[in-house]
């Protein structure tokens, strides 16, 4: 379901943010939740598309005694299927700009529009313009549809 997919995306981004902030243990716990939920659907790309930071985090996960076979499977997939979101973006008829990709990643979180604008240090109107452009380029008419479509295109 869409909420489950969105929750997975939020956990992945949250774990990467925790890792970037030097909070390794919370990052491992958060990504562990995401891996447990994603395993039933075999959602490798959700993790692989995050690139080297995710690979580093997964190496920490598989060091643990309770490392899931799925975590090992995702880590093994990095060498075979890692694709940059920028490479995929170029296949859209009208590719997303770097800033639109930043807005899109935050649209996949629980942040509100004003919170996204503050996070990116842009005005609310600018954030809305980026969002409108994202919707147009992805053929979406809502935030959830845009996030789902972006996930299908491996942009998240």
C-alpha positions in Angstrom: 0.0 0.0 0.0 1.1 3.6 -0.5 1.4 4.4 3.2 3.6 1.3 3.7 5.8 2.4 0.8 6.0 5.9 2.1 6.9 4.7 5.6 9.7 2.6 4.1 11.1 5.6 2.2 10.9 7.7 5.3 12.8 5.1 7.3 15.5 4.8 4.6 16.0 8.6 4.5 15.9 8.8 8.3 18.5 6.1 8.7 20.8 7.9 6.2 20.3 11.2 8.0 21.1 9.5 11.3 24.2 7.9 9.8 25.3 11.3 8.4 24.9 12.8 11.8 27.2 10.2 13.3 24.4 8.3 15.1 25.3 4.8 13.9 23.3 2.7 16.4 20.0 4.6 15.7 20.7 4.4 12.0 21.2 0.6 12.2 18.0 0.2 14.2 16.0 2.4 11.7 17.3 0.7 8.6 16.6 -2.7 10.4 12.9 -1.8 10.6 12.9 -0.9 6.9 14.7 -4.1 5.9 12.3 -6.2 7.9 9.3 -4.6 6.2 10.8 -4.6 2.7 12.0 -8.2 2.8 8.5 -9.7 2.1 8.3 -7.7 -1.1 11.9 -8.1 -2.1 12.3 -4.3 -2.4 16.0 -4.2 -3.2 16.0 -1.0 -5.3 14.6 1.1 -2.5 18.0 0.5 -0.7 20.4 0.1 -3.7 19.3 3.4 -5.3 20.6 5.3 -2.2 24.2 4.4 -3.3 27.4 4.3 -1.3 26.0 5.8 2.0 23.5 2.9 2.1 26.1 0.3 1.3 28.2 1.6 4.2 25.2 1.4 6.5 24.3 -2.1 5.4 27.9 -3.2 6.0 27.3 -2.1 9.7 24.0 -4.0 9.7 25.5 -7.3 8.4 28.3 -7.1 11.0 25.7 -7.8 13.7 24.8 -11.3 14.8 21.1 -10.9 13.8 21.8 -9.7 10.3 18.9 -10.8 8.1 19.5 -12.7 4.9 17.7 -9.9 3.1 20.2 -7.3 4.4 23.0 -9.5 3.0 21.0 -9.8 -0.3 20.6 -6.1 -0.6 24.3 -5.5 0.1 25.3 -8.1 -2.5 23.0 -6.3 -5.0 25.0 -3.1 -4.8 27.7 -4.2 -7.3 25.2 -5.4 -9.8 22.2 -3.0 -9.8 23.3 0.4 -8.4 22.0 3.1 -10.7 22.3 6.8 -10.0 18.9 8.7 -9.8 20.5 11.3 -12.1 20.9 8.6 -14.9 17.3 7.6 -14.6 16.1 11.3 -14.5 17.6 11.8 -17.9 15.1 9.3 -19.3 12.2 11.5 -18.4 10.9 13.6 -21.4 11.6 16.7 -19.2 14.2 15.7 -16.6 13.9 16.9 -13.0 16.4 19.6 -11.9 18.8 19.0 -9.0 16.6 21.3 -6.8 13.4 19.4 -7.9 15.1 16.1 -6.9 15.8 17.7 -3.5 12.2 18.8 -3.1 11.0 15.4 -4.3 13.0 13.5 -1.6 11.5 15.8 1.1 8.0 15.3 -0.4 8.5 11.6 0.4 8.8 12.5 4.1 6.1 13.7 6.6 7.4 17.3 6.4 4.8 19.9 5.5 5.2 22.4 2.6 6.4 25.2 4.9 8.8 22.8 6.6 10.3 21.7 3.3 10.7 25.3 2.3 12.6 26.0 5.6 14.7 22.9 5.2 15.8 24.0 1.8 16.0 27.7 2.7 13.6 28.7 -0.1 10.4 30.6 0.0 7.1 28.7 0.3 6.1 30.0 -3.2 9.4 28.7 -4.7 8.8 25.3 -3.0 5.2 25.3 -4.5 6.6 26.1 -7.9 9.1 23.2 -7.7 6.3 20.9 -6.5 4.0 22.0 -9.4 6.9 21.3 -11.9 7.6 17.9 -10.3 3.9 16.9 -10.6 3.9 18.0 -14.2 7.0 16.1 -15.1 5.9 13.0 -13.3 2.3 13.1 -14.6 1.0 13.3 -11.0 -1.8 15.4 -9.4 -1.0 14.7 -5.8 1.9 14.4 -3.4 1.3 10.6 -2.9 1.0 10.0 -6.6 4.2 11.9 -7.3 6.1 10.0 -4.6 4.8 6.7 -5.9 5.7 7.6 -9.5 9.1 8.7 -8.4 9.6 5.4 -6.6 8.6 3.5 -9.7 11.2 5.5 -11.7 13.8 4.9 -8.9 14.2 8.6 -8.3 14.0 8.2 -4.5 
